[in-house]
Amino acid sequence: MVTYELQISLLQVGLFYEDGNPVEAKGIGRKILDMVHKTYESEIGGKGFAYDGEKTLFTVGALPATKLDFNVVLENAASNRTIRGGSPSEGETKRSRRVPQSKQYKVTLSFATKIPIQAVVNALQGHDSEQFHEAVRVLDVLLRQHAAKQLSSG
């Protein structure tokens, strides 16, 4: 039987607005973490990662530190702004225009645990292990992220 020494690192993700309040909007987390990866690639050791869309991130191997903080800005985060034109009257219709905005976010990545790659290999082979559920979760997140990237790229 072949054994593998690699480890998958499970990290807890904290996403916060500039004022320190947690980001609760769905879907923005992936954009924020994509920007972290683009902006801070050297600080994270050039590692790729898989994000579950909520509070967990996986990397192959460890990041350079057990806790990392990043600040990122997302450009062109659009919001709707109502513009009123002409003379104000009761029957006036409102027009909506997209106004480009940028928002700053703080991202915290904290090491939580290691999952041996052997647990993932065992799960793929149908063998149960102590870390079977974590291994299946890693595979689920990786496959979902890969599928999402395939859909968005064409």
Secondary structure, DSSP 8 states (H G I E B T S, - for coil): ------EEEEEEEEEEETTS-B---TTHHHHHHHHHHHHSTTTTTT--EEE-SSSEEEEES--SSSEEEEEEEETT--EEEEE--SS--TT---EEEEE---EEEEEEEEEEEEEEHHHHHHHHTT---TTHHHHHHHHHHHHHHHHHHHHHH-
